[in-house]
Amino acid sequence: MKLSGLRALMVVTCVVALFSMMAVADLEHIAANELIPEISAAAGLALASSWAEITTEAQLEDLAVTGRTIGLRTAASEALSILYFAKTGEELIAILISDLDPMIRAAAIAPAKMYLSAMTREDVEDFVLADYLKELATTGETHEMRLAAARAHYFVIRRTLPFALDELKAAADGGTELAIAAGEVLGGFYLFHPVLGKTQAELVDLAIGAGSAGLRTAAATALAVLLIQSDETAVSLQTTMLEIFGTGSVEHRNAYKFALAHRFGL
Amino acid sequence: MKKIALIAASLLLVFASVAVLAQDYKVVPLGVPGTLWEDFEVGVHGGTIRSSMISNPRTFNPIMVRDTASGWLDDRMQEALILRNPHTGVHEPYLAKAFEIAEDGLSITVHLRRGLKWSDGEPFTAADVMFTWVDLWLNEDVEARRELWTLPDGMLPTFEQIDDYTVVVHFTTIFRPAVGFVTGAQILPRHRLWEYVAKLNPALEGVCQFNTAWGIDVDPAAMAGMGAFILEHFITDMEIRLVRNPHFWQFDAAGNRLPYLDAAVVHIVESIDVSLLRFLNGEIDTYGARPEDLAILKAEGPLRGFETVISDVTGWGTAFFAFNQDVPEDENLRGLFRDLRFRQAVAHSIDLDTIIEGIYMGFARPQWSHVAIPSPFFMGDEHAIWFEYDLDKAASLLDEIGLFDTDGDGVREFPDGSPVTFVLITNAGHTIREQKCLILADDLARIGVDVVTSFIPFGALVGQLLGAEYQAVMIGLTGGMDAHGGRTVYHSTGSLHFWRFSAGGPDGRLPERFPVADPAEWNARVDELYDLGVGSFDEAEIMHYYHEMQIIIRENLPLMFTVSPLQMASAYDRIGNGLWETFEGIHTGTGLTAVTFAFRRDL
């Protein structure tokens, strides 16, 4: 596509996004009262940046656990994640491997991935970061620790992936944290790769029916992007979410959750 | 009809703005339909843009710049008289208001914009231009790279000041690239730098201090520039902060003085990985995307609010395999690397399709010419000489040379029984180059050539290259618009003629170690074409020379080119004109955003 076309698309997208943004109070109302969990969580995702500015870490840690709905707990956990970027790597790892509530541990995943992706170990001879992360993604004490390490692993080895796509597809075909992280990257390739690229219909089929969580994650990752870039409105997305409530797969419903969060002003 | 009316109205607005300004300011018609700038937006003042680079600048002295980081900063803070528009290839006046080339081609008269001021408020005049040209560039005490200013007859240009706003460059022979290289040099403030020049400052007692002036420890208050930004501070390994030049001489069509941004901060990060992580985390606003980043960027961009665009234009660089035809202490290899049939065999062994599809996922173009694909001097793929991927043909050429696998171990031998093996180096961590090496080594192994790949630190690689100690290398060079810039590489006396320094004759790089050899006949013709290419302003005539040169160089394969990747860039939606500016940064070879027109949408 020509640059001018892309520019026009971007401007339109921004304008649509601006007019779709909802007030914090409206989002809080949805997060607190919506019965469809993915819609509630989408509002929570969109609330996070506002909450991160006005709420303390202690309050968020409390809300992430005691929030009455998934939307409120998501908002708190995601806001906490923003605040956790100020923590040291050691502090983040301590949270990830703690016995704190999973919603609190989840808040440490994104900042820990950043820390792990660039870490060095001068105390270990012949330290190879990618290998260390792969090991940690398998042996880490908690799901959140393993997921952070797995995501960091695929970030670190991303340079090798374009010439190892068959291996990536194979790695995504599973349910482990490494498979989920591989699936997230594979989903990126679905969006532009001349051979791997998929249509929206193919992505929907895969997000619902692929045989493993990793492959469903791959399809859902790409589907979320296509939904965001589509002309679907917040209303039409919610209508679909109502229709697919409790059906298909978690990953498929999550794609709509992220797209709706974007429409809500994520 | 409606469109014409719109364009007319827009141009009227531009001219009205110029009239209102009543100065020789440059008006950039951002967002004006029918102009090159129609895809840009008129912005708003304020805010900061953040980007990153992976090395510290080494100097803020434009004439001493030898590295990318310093060059990028320098381009933000200083300006030239005339520059080639990267989008059109046409030379345009910048600090100059206009210029004329004399009918005999032996002089260029440059008229300066009037009423401009340096960032510190001092007037910009011809005295600054003469200082830059005569007291700095022509001053033998100053370590300026005069190689590209040297005329075919060995002379340098001379300069004349007519009045406060008119200067003339004189040549003893026609020197076409003067418009790019001489009038394209950044102009420096006399009032800030004269005291470092021995011939102007008796207090220095003959010791020139200019070469160390404006080093990284410079007090920013001691500097001045004509660029969009000025230095506020530099903290080693941390950040560089540039702030708006309050006297910048460019305006948008609505009459707003550029740049829009209050500041541009460049974080110094330890690696490209950290740069990408910071971008993904929203800590920096723009990122020079690469093919291996696309999966992550495409998947995360829409959610996080950034866009990644892949241009249909390639970059300015070249990437190639090269053999050291002066390779020391191995007569077999030296003879082999000098044998055109061997280089042809290697060229037939480079699997460009696998490189493009496998490494670049289709986002690259095969490259055959030494001239950058976007350059107006590039003669186009319709004239290309391709060495198609054909291992049978490559094997036949090796047979023809007399290399056979006499002991049946799968590796061919030289007539003296020693195996045909060499070390192919590239810089460690550059995964794309490493992969190219592995792909070539695999293919050459299939035709009985043993390649040992070795990935070494970049500094060590450059040392081996310039010391002519390597055997084979995979590396790249940045390029520019004017094909004359390749003279340093392809002219037999060029300082980067690293594939055969010994061809440089008495002025070559390694006469003490190798017998001085006249350049090969074809290289002598290339030398001649470089001289002819600067000897005329007739575009059709000079294109003829550079086209012949491209064919000759391709036929003789001193370097075996691979592919040129398409340009990619990512920028957050909160930055207006961000993607275009990022592309502009890539145009200039930095991958960093140029920031003159960028603005923040989220103020």
Interface residues (C-beta under 8 A of the other chain):
Chain A: K2 L3 S4 L6 R7 M10 T13 C14 F85 M114 S117 A118 F155 V156 R158 R159 T160 L161 P162 F163 E184 V185 L186 G187 G188 F189 L191 F192 H193 P194 V195 T221 A222 A224 V225 I228 Q229 F258 A261 H262 L266
Chain B: E38 D39 E270 S271 D273 V274 L277 L280 N281 P291 E292 D293 L294 A295 I296 L297 K298 A299 E300 G301 P302 L303 E307 V309 I310 S311 D312 E357 G358 I359 Y360 M361 G362 T431 I432 Q435 D573 L579 W580 F583 R601
